[in-house]
């Protein structure tokens, strides 16, 4: 595998540089193949025959259920000029949006629900409650994974919103404002954001979908662990061009160690992505994450024709 620093890398945020550009225009102007995308409300006829089995179907559906759209409208003054040495090495790779530091810049990525925790006796601090003298009692804290090149730090997190359940253009608008950034790892291109809501319909729905996902993920792993090297399928769900979520199916081609820790690996795969896919959840047949902090998230596309993830700690 050619070293990453020798490849041209495109990190796949969808940027709107002015108010005259629409997300639909970005979609129409894209040179990538959109025909391979599968809608979130899919049926068996949308899925290639090799993916039509119970565990695969359950995983695809449950990953789609917890995938979210991420929108950030500001660029932190702390963004570095280049990727860290662990990625950039001798031929330094420019870090996204460095030249826009301190400016408003509307961009879209993807992410996934990581955890939902309910605090029944805690006053809510959502956007509506924070402006009220009598905030609602009972708060759901919603944790979101995305890529650090989408949301870099606390400064950007406060200018970020999350859209839930965006399956089609007819989907109701359900948005969460990001409260803070819990954790960020630039080398891995992974961060954890927190949101809050007092809407029990939203909180309970997310918790239920996350529980179904965790079961589907475990079933998926144990069903395919022995066949992963001979059958290296890959699944990604994202929001290409900031639009409704789409499902991508393909194969992973290779893995690459990141840094000195031999637990961290980045994967390369053929599953289709576009600008707006950065931060999307990536699942590989027969591999299992160590824990909730170790997911693989999509980072970008390289000049060798393969797409690549950030680094995760998974059984390899």
Secondary structure, 3 states (H helix, E strand, C coil): CCCHHHCCEEECCEEECCCCCCHHHHHHHCCCCCCCCEECCCCHHHCCHHHCCHHHHHHHHHHHHHEEEEEEEECCCCCCCECCHHHHCCCCCECCCHHHCCCEEEEEEEEEEEEEEEEEEEECCCCCHHHCCCCCEEEEEEEEEECCCCCCCHHHHCCEEEEECCCCCCCCCEEEEEEEEEEEECCCCEEEEEEEECCHHHHHHHHHHHHHHHHHHHHHHHHHHHHCCCCCEEEEEECHHHCCCEEEEEEEEEEEECCCCCCEEEEEECCCCCCCCCCCEEEECCCCECCCCCCCEEEEEECCCCEEECCEEECC
